Amino acid sequence: MSARAVFDVGIDVAKATLCVASEPAGLAGEFPNTPAGIEQLVAQCAAAPCTRIVLEATGGYEHAVVAALLAANQPVVVVNARQVRDFAKAIGRFAKTDAIDAAVLARYAAQVQPVVRRLPDVATTELALVVQRRRQLVEMLHTERQRALLLPSRGAVRSNLQAHIRWLEASLGETDTTLQALVEASPAWQTQTLLLRSVPGVGPVLAITLLADLPELGRLSRREIAALVGVAPFNRDSGTLRGRRTVWGGRPHIRTVLYMATLTATRCNHVLKAFYQRLCAQGKPKKVALVACMRKLLTILNAMLSHQRAWQSA
């Protein structure tokens, strides 16, 4: 390994192992996904100059190694697995093993050069996990209530369902209390929450979801934040064909909460209400107009946090 080499590193994260590759070649290895293995991996990366270290979002298995690399001031980038898989197909890598995936990640890092952005700190990560748990409880509660509608008014199964619904409702209340306590423990989050909730239509669920799952809010441009959430329309044109603009990708759980808040805002927020009515009067389908309002609301919130200014009704 050359002492002067600068590496783009890819780490394939599995439940039990961490597989490392680099561009140019020089950093390689497989480590157990344990505290001791992560410590060895971080030491190897810290010993060599790295431009960026790229990992896929794997649903949680990457959290410990990302936290350790951040603590060692390493340039970590967590990327979307779908984008990396499309990149692998584009370069003709159809086989899939841990070593191949790590090499693809390293090549993706070197050629695509994803931007190294500020990742959530420990407190924000904890808040995001509680928000995720709240979302799971809401989904389970909705499912159980729908099941209860299809059952007879009496019976052992219905009694069991009702007991589970009561437990879910109590757990949801405890989770909301935990979220409130986490926000109140941070003066910065309290300030940001007050700023966000000063906008008519923005409630506590959207405010806390944005704090937890969109830490980039207020730090990116309006186009970047819209693309990150997945409310920016993408062209589908080819030759003389002009296809419909569509939105996709991004962070769907944020988009879901933003959608519900926008429905409320188009009724009680005079700016968004007028914008929505104007688009509908121009012949835009209601759903298209609503997505445009989602983007506008997100842009407003992004600007407010960027300039630290509350909503002004005028």
N, C-alpha and C positions, 0 to 999 in steps of 0.2 A: 504494500500500500504506500503510495507516494505521500510524503509529508505535505506536499503542496496541493494535493488534489482537493477539490471542493465537491461535495457529494449532494445529489438529490436522492433522498432515501424513501423507500416504500416499505411499509410494515403491514403484512397481512395478519389480521387479528382473528384468532379462533378462541373457543372457550378454554382450551388447554394450552395452546402454543402461540408464540409470536414469531413469525418468519420475516426475516430482514433481507432486503436486496438494495442495490444502489446503482446509480448512473453517475460517473463511470463505475465499472466494477471495482470492488475493493472492500466494501462493507457487506457482510453476509453472515448468516447464522440463523439458528432457531433456538428460541428461549422458551422456558415454561412461562405460562401466563400466571405467575405467582409473584408475590413481593420480591423474592430473591431474583427471579428471572428478569423482572422489570428493572431492578437495580442494575443488573449486568448489561441489559440492553441500553439503558440510559448512559451508563459509563462508556460504552462503545461509541455511541453517537456523540457524546460530549468530547471524546478524545479526538474526533475528526471534525474539521469545519464542514457544516451542513448548510446548504442554501435553504432547504425546506425538507420537512419530514411529513410524508403523506400517509394517512390512514383512512379507511372507509368507516362510515358510521355503521356499526354492527348491532345496534339495539342495546348497548350497554357494556359489552365485553371490552370496549376500547377505553372506558372511562378512567380506569386506574393508570394505564400507560400514558394517556394524554395528560393526566394530572401530574405524573412524575416528570414527563418531558417539559411541561410548563414550569414546574418548580426548578428545573435545571436550566431555564431560559433558552430552551431549544425552539426553533421555528416550526411549530406544529400546524398542520392544515388537515382538518377533517372534511372529507369530500363525499359527495353523493355516490353511492355504489352503482347506480344506474349509469351515470356518466362514465365511470371507469369501465364498466362492462361494455358500453358502446365504443369506447376508445379501444379496448382489447379486440373487439370484432373488426374495427377499422384497420388495425395493424396486423390482422390475420392470426391473432392468438385465440383460438377457439377452445383449446384444452384448458382445463381448470384444475390446478393443484395449488397448495399453499405457496410453494416456491415460485410457480408461474405467476400467481396473483401478486406476490411481492415484487417480482420483476416488472410486471405491468404497471404497478403503482409507482415504482421508481422511474420508469420511462414516462409515465403520465406527468410526474412531477417535473422532469427535465424538459419535456416538450410543450406541455400546456402551461406550465408555470403558474399554478393557482396562487392567488394572492394570500399571503400570510396575514390573517386578521386576528384581532384580539378575541380570544376564546373566553367563555364564561369562567369566573372564579369559583371557588368552592361554595360560597354562599348562594350564588346564582344557580349553580348546579343543584344544590339541595332544594331551592325553591322550584326549579324545573321538575324535579322528581315528585314533589308534592302536588304540583299542578297536573302532572301526568297521572298520578294516582287519583286525583279528583275526577279527571276525564274518564278514567276506567270505571269509577264508581257510578258516575252519571250514566254511562253506557249500560252497565249491568242493571242499574235500577230501572232504566227504560225497558230493557228486555224482560225483566221479571214482571213488570206491570203489564206488559203486553201479553205475557203468558197467563197472568191471572184473569185477564178478560175472557179467555177461551175456556176457563174451567167452570164446573158447576159451583153454585154458591156455597156448597159445603163439601167436606171431604178432607182426607188426610193430606193429599197433595196440595190442596188450596191452603190449608193451615200452615204447611211447611213453606209455601211461597210467601204467605203473608208475614211469617216470622223472618224470612230472609229479607223481605222488603223493609221491614222495620229496622233490621240490623244495618242494611245499606243506607237507609235514611240517617240513622244515628252516626254511622261512619262518615257520611258526607258532611254532616254538621261538624264533627270533630276535625275533619280535614279543612273545612272553611275556617275554623277557629285557629288551626295551625298556620294557615296561610296569612291570616290577619296578624298573628303574633310575629311571624317572620318579617312582614313588611314593617310593622311598628318598631321592630328591633333595629332597623336600618334608617337613619335620617335621610340618606340619599333616595332610598326607595319610597319613603313617605313623600318626599318632594316630587318625585316623578309621578307617583300615583295621583297626587293632587293636581298636577299639570294635566295629566291624561283625562282625569275625570271631570275637569272643568269644561270639556267638550260635551254638549248635549248629545246623548245617545251612547256615550261611553260609560259602561258600568264597571263594577269591581272585577267581574270575570275577565273581560277584555283587558283591563289595565294590568292585572296580575299576570295574565297569559303573555302579554307583550314584554313585561319585565323579565319573566322567566325564560321564554322561548325565543325572544327576539332582542338580545342584548345589543345588536347592531343598530337598533332604532335611535335616530338622532346623530349617528356617526357616518351614515352613507348618504349619497345623493338620492333624490326622489326616484330616479330611474333604477338605481341599484337596489333600493329597498323594495320597490314594487316587484322587481324580478326575483328577489330573494324570497318574498312571501308567495309569489306565483300569481300576481294579479296584473302583470304586464302582458299586453297582447303581442303575440308573435305572428309574423307574416307567414303566409302559405302561398306564395306566388311562384309561378314557373312559366317563363315565356310570356304569352299574352294572357295566361290564366291568372285571375286575381281571386285567390281563395279567401275564405272567412278567417278573420283574425281570431285566434283562440288563446286562452291562458291555460297553462299546465305546469306541473313540477312545483317547485317551491316547498313551502311548509304547510301541508293541507290542514293540520289541526289549528294553526293560526287562522287560516283562511275561513274555516268553519265558524270560529268565534267572531271573526271580523264581519262575516256575512250577517250573523244575527244582530250584531250591533248596528250595522248599516241599515238593516230593515227598520230598526227603531229610529235611527238618525234621520231617515228620509221623511219621518213624520214629525219629529220634534226639533230638528236642527234646521233653521231657516236657510242656511247656505246649501246644505245637501238636498233639502227639499226642493229648493228652486232649481238646482242643478239637475236633479232627477226629473222634474216636471219638464224642464227645457229639452232634455234628451228624448223623452217620450213624445213631446210635441213635434220633434224632428223626425219621428217615425222609427226611432230605435226600439227594438224589442225590449220588454221590461227587464228581462234577465241581463241583457247587455248593458242597459242603463244602470242596473244595480251593481254590476261588476265595476263599471266606471266610477260609481259612487264609493265603492270599497277602496278603489285606488286613490280617489281624492281624499277620503278620510285618512287613509294611511299616510298620504303625503302631508296632510295637515299635522298629524301627530308627530311625524318625523321632524318637521320644521319646528314645532313647538319645543320638542326636547333638545333639538340642536341649538335653538336660541334661548332656551329656558324661559319661555314666555307662556302665560296661561291664555286660554281662549278669551277672545274679546267679541262680545255679541254684535258690535257694530260692524 
